[in-house]
Amino acid sequence: MTQLYTELAPGLKISRVLTGLWQIADMEKEGQTLDPKETAVHMAPYVEAGLSTFDMADHYGSAEVIAGTFSKNNPLGAKAQMLTKWVPKPGKSSKADTRAAIKLSLDRLQSKSIDLLQYHAWNYLDPVWLDQLFWLNELREEGLIQHLGLTNFDAAHLRIACASGIPIVSNQVCHSVIDQRASGEMAAVCREFGVKVLAFGTLCGGFLSNKWLGKIAPQISNGATWSQMKYLRFIEAAGGWDKFQNVLEVIHKVAQKHQVSIANIATKYIMEQEHVGGIIIGARLGESAHVEETMKLFDFELDEEDKKVIHQAQQQLDPIPGDCGDEYRKPPFLTASGDLSHHLESMPKSYEVVDGPNGSTKVFSGTPWEPMAGYCRAVRKKDRINVSGTTATHGDKLIGGQDPAAQAYFVLDKIEAAIVSLGGKLEDVVRTRVFVNHIGDWEAIAKAHGKKFAEVQPANTLVEAKLVGEGYLVEIEADAIL
């Protein structure tokens, strides 16, 4: 039988099924605040059943306050693990801002240390996300955080973080029978760096259940809930309602075989993936617990035939576009409103634009060589942008360690950030030149370039060259015409 608990990292034992508290925000959306003591009582049945791990965030209404009240006032609180998230607004921030955010969560949780702090970045083009992760790691070393995780990171940026020496233990992403993105490159990076996926959305907002078998699709414009609006977009991206119903029918047959629900089978299928450390099921504390239904996950096993027929049904679906977390960063936005309007007010530019001679404008990325050698990161003159040879340098740090792909991904982010800051976009790039320090690294670097420019396909040259600076594996320059 499936084990109830797993060791996510040394010293961090969690239940395989985590209880998500994101619906606290929905329960408080009309402006009322739930009573912490009255609501915290409803966490006890989960812990009593062995579902002792709770997942929340700084923006899930008063979820942290309720969890802290449970930990402090209920004898079962000592057995619970409290996982939370920090989701800072886009734009520049400081080490003091990071500390203040963590202290606020600690105060709400009434704890001296956070079991697992999961970090979300809105904009990879602004390297402040790396600053914030390095600062969070300092707080981990100080003891305010026990373990560091990520949420909604794609494979490339998970690689950058891990290769840069940040001890990431988990990445929380959407992962279901319908959304298979985490089974590809994400799973490979997780295996390479010893990271586990914490999967949410395993039930597609409730659509992967007996309730929707053989039913017509609800209309987004006709009273659908926020969760339904979000996951209807996933179903549509995967090929539409008819293809979804085919998958639902296959899962239903497997469910009948084991005398459990469609939801149990859909959840179990994801839970048993090698790269998955746990799955997250949302709870409306005080309204619906579903503890008995959840515990059925530990009473049966899927055999190879079960997995085969589900996998075959999955192959009939269209792949969800992009990588994990892309729904929060690039179109098509598979979120509740279909865009980022309910998440973000604006997306600040990564670099400050300054005036140059003869009507030019330019940006600087802050590397020590720019003032020393007298050059900028990129310059714009009329409709042309030229980006200097760029390495994986951030302040005084080498990003990506000795991982050529990680260095290349970070370099390409810097190049795009410079172009966007000067009023262009990645699609404006017409020429790139890639210099690799060791020719044996060419393929990993070329694949990173290929992923970034898959839809652009500029003219490109890649050569082996001796690079200046210890540890640098790749340098890239680019030209764009607006």
C-alpha positions in Angstrom: 0.0 0.0 0.0 1.1 3.6 -0.6 2.9 5.1 2.4 1.0 7.9 4.2 4.2 9.9 4.7 7.3 10.7 2.8 10.6 12.4 3.6 10.6 15.4 1.3 14.0 16.4 2.5 16.2 15.4 5.5 14.3 16.5 8.5 11.1 17.3 6.6 8.6 14.5 6.8 5.2 15.3 5.1 2.0 13.5 4.4 1.7 12.3 0.7 -1.6 14.2 0.5 -1.3 17.8 1.6 -4.3 19.9 2.6 -4.4 23.2 0.6 -5.9 26.2 2.3 -6.2 28.5 -0.7 -10.0 28.4 -0.4 -9.7 30.5 2.8 -9.3 33.5 0.5 -12.5 32.5 -1.4 -14.4 32.1 1.8 -13.4 35.6 2.8 -13.8 37.2 -0.6 -16.9 39.2 0.5 -14.8 41.1 3.0 -15.5 39.1 6.1 -12.7 37.5 8.1 -13.1 34.0 9.5 -12.7 33.6 13.2 -9.3 32.0 13.7 -10.2 29.9 16.7 -13.5 28.6 15.3 -11.9 27.8 11.9 -8.7 26.2 13.3 -10.8 23.6 15.1 -11.6 22.1 11.7 -7.9 21.3 11.0 -7.9 18.7 13.7 -9.7 15.9 11.7 -7.0 16.1 9.0 -4.2 15.6 11.5 -6.0 12.8 13.3 -6.3 11.0 10.0 -2.6 11.4 9.3 -3.1 14.3 6.8 -0.8 16.5 8.9 0.7 18.8 6.3 -1.0 22.1 5.4 -0.2 24.3 2.4 -0.9 28.0 2.4 0.5 31.3 1.3 0.9 34.9 2.5 -2.0 35.9 0.2 -4.5 33.2 1.0 -6.7 35.4 3.2 -6.1 34.7 6.9 -4.9 31.1 6.2 -1.5 31.7 8.0 -3.3 33.2 11.0 -5.7 30.2 11.2 -2.9 27.7 10.9 -0.9 29.5 13.6 -3.9 29.5 15.9 -4.2 25.7 15.4 -0.5 25.1 16.1 -0.6 27.2 19.3 -3.9 26.2 20.8 -4.5 22.6 19.7 -2.5 19.6 21.1 -2.4 18.2 17.6 -0.7 21.3 16.3 2.7 19.9 17.3 2.2 17.1 14.8 1.4 19.3 11.9 3.7 20.7 9.2 3.0 24.2 8.0 4.1 25.0 4.4 3.6 28.6 3.2 4.6 30.7 0.2 6.0 34.2 -0.4 4.7 35.9 -3.5 6.3 39.3 -3.7 5.0 42.0 -6.1 7.2 42.5 -9.2 9.9 45.1 -9.0 13.0 45.9 -7.1 13.2 45.0 -3.4 15.8 44.7 -0.6 17.1 42.1 1.8 15.2 44.0 4.5 12.0 43.6 2.5 12.6 39.8 2.3 13.2 39.5 6.0 10.1 41.6 6.8 7.9 39.3 4.6 9.2 36.2 6.4 8.8 37.8 9.8 5.2 38.6 9.0 4.5 35.0 8.1 6.3 33.8 11.2 4.2 36.1 13.4 1.0 34.9 11.7 2.0 31.3 12.1 3.1 31.9 15.7 6.3 30.0 15.0 10.0 30.6 15.3 10.7 28.8 12.0 8.8 28.0 8.7 8.9 24.3 7.8 9.0 25.0 4.1 9.0 28.4 2.5 7.9 28.3 -1.2 8.9 31.2 -3.4 7.1 32.5 -6.5 8.7 34.9 -9.1 6.5 36.8 -11.5 9.2 38.0 -13.9 12.3 36.0 -14.7 13.7 38.9 -16.8 14.3 40.9 -13.6 17.2 39.2 -11.7 15.7 40.4 -8.4 14.2 36.9 -8.2 17.7 35.5 -7.7 18.5 38.1 -5.1 15.4 37.2 -3.2 16.3 33.5 -3.3 19.8 34.1 -2.1 18.4 36.3 0.8 15.9 33.6 1.6 18.7 31.1 1.8 20.5 33.4 4.3 17.3 33.3 6.4 17.4 29.5 6.1 20.9 29.4 7.4 19.9 31.7 10.2 17.1 29.3 11.2 14.0 31.4 10.3 13.3 28.9 7.5 13.9 25.2 7.6 13.7 24.3 3.9 13.3 26.2 0.7 10.9 25.4 -2.2 9.6 27.1 -5.3 6.1 27.4 -6.7 5.2 27.7 -10.4 8.8 27.6 -11.6 9.5 26.3 -15.1 12.3 23.7 -15.7 14.9 26.2 -17.0 14.6 28.5 -13.9 14.5 25.6 -11.5 17.8 24.5 -13.1 19.3 28.0 -12.7 18.3 28.1 -9.0 19.6 24.6 -8.2 22.8 25.0 -10.2 23.5 28.3 -8.5 23.8 26.5 -5.1 20.4 27.3 -3.7 19.2 24.2 -1.8 15.7 23.8 -3.4 13.8 20.7 -2.2 10.4 21.1 -4.0 8.5 22.9 -6.8 4.8 23.3 -6.5 3.1 23.2 -9.9 -0.1 22.3 -11.6 0.0 18.6 -12.6 -2.9 16.4 -13.5 -4.0 13.7 -16.0 -5.0 16.7 -18.2 -1.9 18.9 -17.6 1.1 16.7 -18.3 3.8 19.5 -18.5 5.5 18.4 -15.2 6.1 14.9 -16.6 8.6 16.1 -19.2 11.7 18.3 -18.7 10.5 19.3 -15.2 10.7 15.7 -14.1 14.2 15.3 -15.6 15.5 18.4 -13.8 13.9 17.2 -10.6 15.7 13.9 -10.9 19.0 15.6 -11.6 18.9 17.9 -8.6 16.9 15.8 -6.1 13.8 18.0 -6.2 10.2 16.8 -5.8 7.1 18.2 -7.3 4.2 19.1 -5.1 1.2 18.8 -7.4 -1.9 21.0 -7.3 -4.8 21.0 -9.7 -4.8 17.2 -9.7 -8.6 17.2 -9.9 -8.8 20.2 -12.4 -10.9 22.2 -10.1 -13.3 19.3 -9.5 -13.8 18.4 -13.2 -12.0 15.1 -12.7 -14.9 13.6 -10.8 -18.0 11.5 -11.2 -20.1 14.7 -11.2 -19.0 15.7 -14.7 -19.1 12.2 -16.4 -21.3 12.5 -19.4 -22.3 16.1 -18.7 -22.1 19.1 -20.9 -19.5 21.7 -20.2 -20.4 24.7 -18.0 -20.1 28.1 -19.7 -17.5 30.5 -18.4 -19.9 33.4 -19.0 -22.8 31.6 -17.2 -22.0 31.5 -13.5 -18.9 29.2 -13.5 -16.8 29.4 -10.3 -13.3 30.9 -10.3 -11.9 27.4 -10.2 -14.1 26.2 -13.0 -13.1 29.2 -15.2 -9.4 28.4 -14.6 -9.6 24.7 -15.4 -12.0 25.0 -18.3 -9.2 26.9 -20.0 -6.9 24.0 -19.4 -9.5 21.5 -20.7 -10.0 23.7 -23.8 -6.2 23.9 -24.3 -6.0 20.1 -24.1 -8.4 19.6 -27.0 -11.8 20.5 -25.6 -14.7 19.0 -23.7 -15.2 15.9 -25.9 -11.6 14.8 -25.5 -11.8 15.4 -21.8 -14.9 13.2 -21.6 -13.1 10.4 -23.3 -10.4 10.6 -20.6 -13.0 10.8 -17.9 -14.7 7.6 -19.2 -11.4 5.7 -19.2 -10.7 6.8 -15.6 -14.3 5.9 -14.7 -13.7 2.3 -15.8 -10.6 2.0 -13.7 -12.5 3.5 -10.8 -15.2 0.9 -11.1 -12.6 -1.9 -11.1 -11.2 -0.6 -7.7 -14.6 0.5 -6.4 -13.5 4.0 -5.8 -14.3 7.4 -7.4 -12.9 9.0 -10.5 -11.3 11.6 -8.2 -9.4 8.9 -6.4 -8.0 7.4 -9.6 -7.0 10.7 -11.1 -5.3 11.7 -7.9 -3.6 8.3 -7.3 -2.2 8.4 -10.9 -0.3 11.6 -10.2 0.7 10.7 -6.7 2.5 7.6 -7.9 4.7 9.5 -10.4 8.4 9.2 -9.4 9.0 12.9 -9.5 6.0 13.7 -7.3 6.6 14.1 -3.6 3.0 14.9 -2.7 -0.3 16.1 -4.0 -2.4 19.0 -2.7 -6.2 18.8 -2.2 -8.0 22.0 -1.3 -10.2 22.2 1.7 -13.0 24.6 2.8 -12.4 24.4 6.6 -15.7 24.0 8.4 -17.7 23.4 5.2 -16.4 20.2 3.6 -13.7 17.9 4.8 -13.7 14.8 2.5 -11.2 13.2 4.8 -12.7 9.7 4.4 -12.7 10.0 0.6 -9.1 11.2 0.6 -8.0 8.3 2.9 -9.2 5.8 0.3 -6.1 6.8 -1.7 -4.1 4.6 0.6 -6.4 1.5 0.4 -5.7 0.5 -3.2 -2.9 0.3 -5.8 -3.0 1.0 -9.6 -1.6 -2.0 -11.5 0.4 -1.7 -14.8 -2.7 -2.2 -16.9 -4.5 0.7 -15.1 -1.6 3.0 -15.7 -1.3 1.9 -19.4 -4.9 2.6 -20.3 -4.8 6.0 -18.5 -1.6 6.9 -20.3 -3.1 5.9 -23.6 -6.1 8.1 -23.0 -3.7 11.0 -22.1 -2.0 10.6 -25.5 -5.3 11.6 -27.2 -5.1 15.0 -25.6 -3.4 18.0 -27.0 -0.3 19.0 -24.9 -0.8 22.0 -22.7 1.4 24.7 -24.3 4.6 25.9 -22.6 6.3 24.8 -19.4 5.1 24.7 -15.8 4.0 28.1 -14.5 3.8 29.7 -18.0 0.1 30.3 -17.4 1.2 33.1 -15.0 3.8 34.7 -17.3 2.9 34.4 -21.0 -0.2 33.8 -23.2 -2.3 31.9 -23.3 -3.0 32.8 -19.7 -4.8 29.7 -18.3 -5.9 31.5 -15.1 -9.3 32.3 -13.8 -9.8 35.6 -15.6 -7.8 34.5 -18.6 -5.1 37.2 -18.0 -3.1 38.5 -15.1 -5.5 41.3 -14.1 -6.5 39.7 -10.8 -2.9 39.0 -9.9 -0.8 42.0 -11.1 -1.2 45.7 -11.6 1.9 46.2 -13.7 5.2 44.6 -14.7 8.1 47.0 -14.1 11.0 47.0 -16.6 14.1 45.2 -15.4 16.7 47.9 -16.2 16.6 51.7 -15.9 16.9 53.4 -19.3 19.4 56.3 -19.5 20.1 58.8 -22.3 23.2 58.4 -24.4 24.9 60.5 -27.1 23.3 61.4 -30.5 19.8 60.4 -29.5 20.7 56.9 -28.2 19.4 55.3 -25.1 21.1 52.5 -23.1 20.8 50.2 -20.1 23.3 48.8 -17.6 23.0 45.4 -15.9 25.3 46.2 -13.0 28.2 43.9 -13.8 31.6 45.2 -12.5 33.1 45.2 -16.1 30.6 47.7 -17.5 32.2 50.8 -15.8 35.7 49.3 -15.9 35.7 48.7 -19.6 33.4 51.6 -20.5 30.4 49.9 -22.1 26.7 49.4 -21.5 24.7 46.1 -21.5 22.7 47.3 -24.5 22.2 50.5 -26.6 19.3 51.6 -28.8 19.7 54.0 -31.7 16.5 54.6 -33.7 15.1 51.2 -34.5 18.2 49.1 -33.7 19.2 47.6 -30.4 22.7 46.1 -29.9 23.3 43.9 -26.9 26.9 43.4 -25.6 28.5 40.0 -25.1 26.7 38.8 -22.0 27.8 36.2 -19.4 26.1 34.7 -16.4 27.1 37.5 -14.1 24.8 39.0 -11.5 26.5 41.6 -9.3 29.5 39.7 -7.8 28.0 36.3 -8.4 28.4 33.7 -11.2 24.9 32.3 -11.8 24.4 28.7 -12.9 27.5 27.2 -11.4 29.2 24.9 -13.9 26.0 24.0 -15.6 26.2 25.2 -19.2 22.5 25.2 -19.8 21.8 27.1 -16.5 24.3 29.7 -17.5 22.9 30.0 -21.0 19.3 30.4 -19.7 20.3 33.2 -17.4 22.3 35.0 -20.1 19.4 34.8 -22.5 17.1 36.3 -19.8 19.5 39.2 -19.4 19.6 39.8 -23.1 15.8 39.8 -23.3 15.5 42.0 -20.3 17.8 44.6 -21.9 15.9 44.6 -25.2 12.5 44.8 -23.4 13.7 47.7 -21.2 14.7 49.6 -24.3 11.2 49.2 -25.8 11.8 46.1 -27.9 10.7 42.5 -27.6 12.4 39.1 -28.1 10.7 38.7 -31.5 12.7 41.8 -32.7 16.1 39.8 -32.5 17.6 39.2 -35.9 21.1 38.0 -35.0 22.7 36.2 -32.1 26.4 35.1 -31.6 27.2 32.4 -29.1 30.7 31.8 -27.7 31.4 28.7 -25.7 34.4 28.1 -23.6 34.4 24.3 -24.0 33.1 22.9 -27.3 31.7 19.9 -25.4 29.1 22.2 -23.9 27.8 23.4 -27.3 24.7 21.1 -27.4 23.3 22.0 -23.9 23.8 25.7 -24.7 22.4 25.4 -28.2 19.3 23.7 -26.8 18.8 26.6 -24.3 19.1 29.0 -27.2 16.6 26.9 -29.2 14.1 26.9 -26.4 14.3 30.7 -26.0 14.2 31.5 -29.7 11.9 28.6 -31.0 9.4 31.0 -32.5 11.9 33.7 -33.5 14.8 31.8 -35.2 17.3 34.6 -35.7 20.5 34.3 -37.7 23.0 32.6 -35.4 26.6 31.7 -35.0 28.1 29.4 -32.4 31.9 29.1 -32.0 34.4 27.9 -29.4 36.3 30.8 -27.8 38.5 31.4 -24.7 36.3 33.5 -22.4 37.5 36.1 -20.0 36.7 35.3 -16.4 37.0 32.2 -14.2 34.1 29.8 -14.5 32.3 31.3 -17.5 31.1 28.7 -19.9 29.1 30.9 -22.4 28.9 34.4 -23.7 26.1 35.6 -26.0 25.5 38.9 -27.9 22.4 39.9 -29.9 21.1 42.5 -32.4 17.5 43.5 -32.8 15.6 45.6 -35.2 12.3 47.1 -34.0 
